[in-house]
Amino acid sequence: MLFHVKMIVQLPPDMDPAKAAQLKADEKQLAQRLQREGKWRHLWRIAGQYANYSVFDLASVEELHDTLMQLPLFPYMQISIDGLCRHPSSIHTDDR
C-alpha cells in the first residue's frame, strides 16, 4: 500500500542543541535505511519549512503507524496521511 505522508517537525525552542543534533542524526540514519529497504520510497523537503512530503510503500496501515512511531523525531511531528492508489490515466505500470 502506498501512503502520502506530510511531516512537519516542531522541535521545542529550548531543546538542548546537542539533543536536537542527535535526534536529527538518528532520524537520518533510520530514514536512509527505510529508503534502502524500499519502504520509504520518496522523500522531499518542503521549501522554506522544517517539513517533508514522503511516500511510504508498506503492507498495511498498522505497518505505517509502527514505522512512523519509530522515527526519533516522531514526538515533535505533526503528521497527515493520505492513502494512494493507482490512477487509471497514469502512463507508468509500476508507479516507481
C-alpha atoms as one frame of an Amber mdcrd trajectory, in Angstrom:
protein
   0.000   0.000   0.000   1.208   3.477  -0.828   0.844   6.346   1.620   1.492
  10.046   1.058   2.714  11.473   4.363   3.337  15.102   5.274   5.554  15.583
   8.312   6.048  18.965   9.956   8.757  18.952  12.624   8.393  21.329  15.567
  11.286  20.995  17.978  10.894  22.935  21.227  12.832  26.209  21.042  14.504
  25.430  24.363  15.647  21.920  23.357  19.313  21.285  24.078  21.181  21.724
  20.750  23.155  18.516  21.326  19.938  16.535  21.864  18.411  18.077  18.720
  21.520  17.209  16.695  21.454  13.604  17.942  17.739  13.217  17.160  18.322
  14.545  13.636  21.278  12.215  13.073  19.295   9.210  14.332  16.334  10.218
  12.139  18.556  10.476   9.063  20.071   7.048   9.698  16.655   5.375  10.053
  15.167   7.242   7.075  18.031   6.157   4.851  17.743   2.537   5.995  13.995
   2.532   5.279  14.686   4.019   1.839  17.264   1.324   1.056  14.687  -1.300
   2.123  12.129   0.225  -0.281   9.692   1.105   2.499  10.275   4.877   2.355
  10.008   5.244  -1.391  10.254   9.026  -1.797  11.356  11.882   0.464  11.113
  15.573  -0.470  11.826  18.618   1.662   9.194  21.356   1.581  10.995  24.574
   0.667  11.186  27.089   3.488   9.853  24.715   6.140  11.193  22.093   8.505
   8.852  19.622   6.839   8.702  16.945   4.168   6.432  15.087   1.821   7.099
  11.369   1.705   5.705   8.280   0.022   5.812   5.052   2.004   5.249   1.612
   0.468   4.116  -0.656   3.304   1.882  -3.687   3.712  -0.738  -2.073   5.956
  -1.895   0.950   7.892  -0.592  -0.763  11.008   2.894  -1.070   9.498   2.806
   2.628   8.582   1.784   3.508  12.132   4.543   1.366  13.628   7.128   2.788
  11.215   6.211   6.404  11.948   6.281   5.802  15.697   9.879   4.502  15.376
  11.078   7.832  13.997  13.216   9.639  16.579  11.525  12.951  15.727   8.004
  11.460  15.927   7.163  13.137  19.268   7.840  16.515  17.643   5.926  15.951
  14.391   2.566  16.996  13.079   1.663  14.275  10.560  -1.041  13.997   7.918
  -1.565  10.873   5.820  -3.372  10.081   2.578  -3.707   6.579   1.151  -2.762
   6.351  -2.523  -3.921   4.077  -5.308  -3.066   3.833  -8.960  -4.703   6.438
 -11.206  -6.290   4.985 -14.357  -4.693   7.721 -16.518  -1.146   7.032 -15.324
   1.238   6.005 -18.104   3.503   4.157 -15.642   2.942   0.487 -14.961   4.913
   0.239 -11.732   4.486   3.754 -10.215   8.094   3.805  -9.038
